[in-house]
Amino acid sequence: MLKHIKLSSLIYPLILLILLLLLSCEHKQAKQEEVNYKEQAAYDLSKDADIQRYNLDVMKQKATERSPCDTIAVVEFILNNYPAGTYLLNFDRTLTYNIPKPALIYLTNTDGNKYIFAAVASSRPGERLIEPSNIIGYEQSFIDLDSTDLGTPFLYLILFECSNQNLIKIWEAPIPSHGGFNDIKLKTWKEKNIYYIETNFHYAQGIGHINYNYFLIDNIKNFPHLLMTYSGTSFKRTLANINNDKYPDYYEHIFYNLADKVYSKDSVGFVWSVKDTVYINTRNKKQTRRY
């Protein structure tokens, strides 16, 4: 009788413990099944569009003054004319608490017309929608290593014309980068006295920056000419005028990495070939670059 009591006292608690564990696992599984990530805004095009329209309405309500083709008009144009998951970018913050500025440049050209340059990011179809905050800033330049988990961003420089108080898209040029966006600037190539837009990106992997420069050759409405320049601890490419034609050229600086120092002692020129539509090494014509 004593043995029977002892056996029962061991079996029943064990059965109870097993039942509790099974119930706990089923409860956790049920909770996990309740989370449908495809229903989140990052995966739902219509839900994201609703959020963007709500944000646009808030911007309109808070705007004390409006002007033709202003920032709100650009945001609304993108929302109405581009696929869901396309956003106007902001400049990187120069200070922790300052308000980020939209990546827009306004220009009244010599023809008297008003133009707007905009840096825009678009989501890759079929993937998670991107978030602009994952593209902007120094740390976000690492996104080039693995961007699929956060969605793959495609960046563009767009030129709008403000005509009769309405935005008209003139051209859209791809920017060959996925992250680390800093800002855009309107500059003048003094050698030929022509405008170009410098799109600046942080490059954390090389402790430096990369510029994708869009030169407005002949006419602002013509599709721009792209030339890349950069600078870092052991790499540098600088703008140049080597063969004195209307297209910009560049010098690729050659670096030497020694045990105690890194320095540049030489450079090689690359000139634009209109016939081949590539940059050609002036010392080795077999070596070419697209931009």
ABEGO torsion letter per residue (X at the ends): XAAAAAAAAAAAAAAAAAAAAAAAAAAAAAAAAABBAAABAAABAAAAAAAAAAAAAAAAAABABBBBGBAAAAAAAAAAABBBGBBBBBBBBABAABBBBBBBBBBBBAAGBBBBBBBBBBBBBGBBBBBAAAABEAAAAAAAABAAAAEBBBBBBBBBBBBGGBBBBABBBBBBBABGBABBBBBBBAAAGBBBBBBBBBBAAAGBBBBBBBBBBGBAABBBBBBBBBBBAABBBBBBBAAGBABBBBBBBBBBBBAABBBBABBBBBBBBAAAGBBBBAABAABBBAX
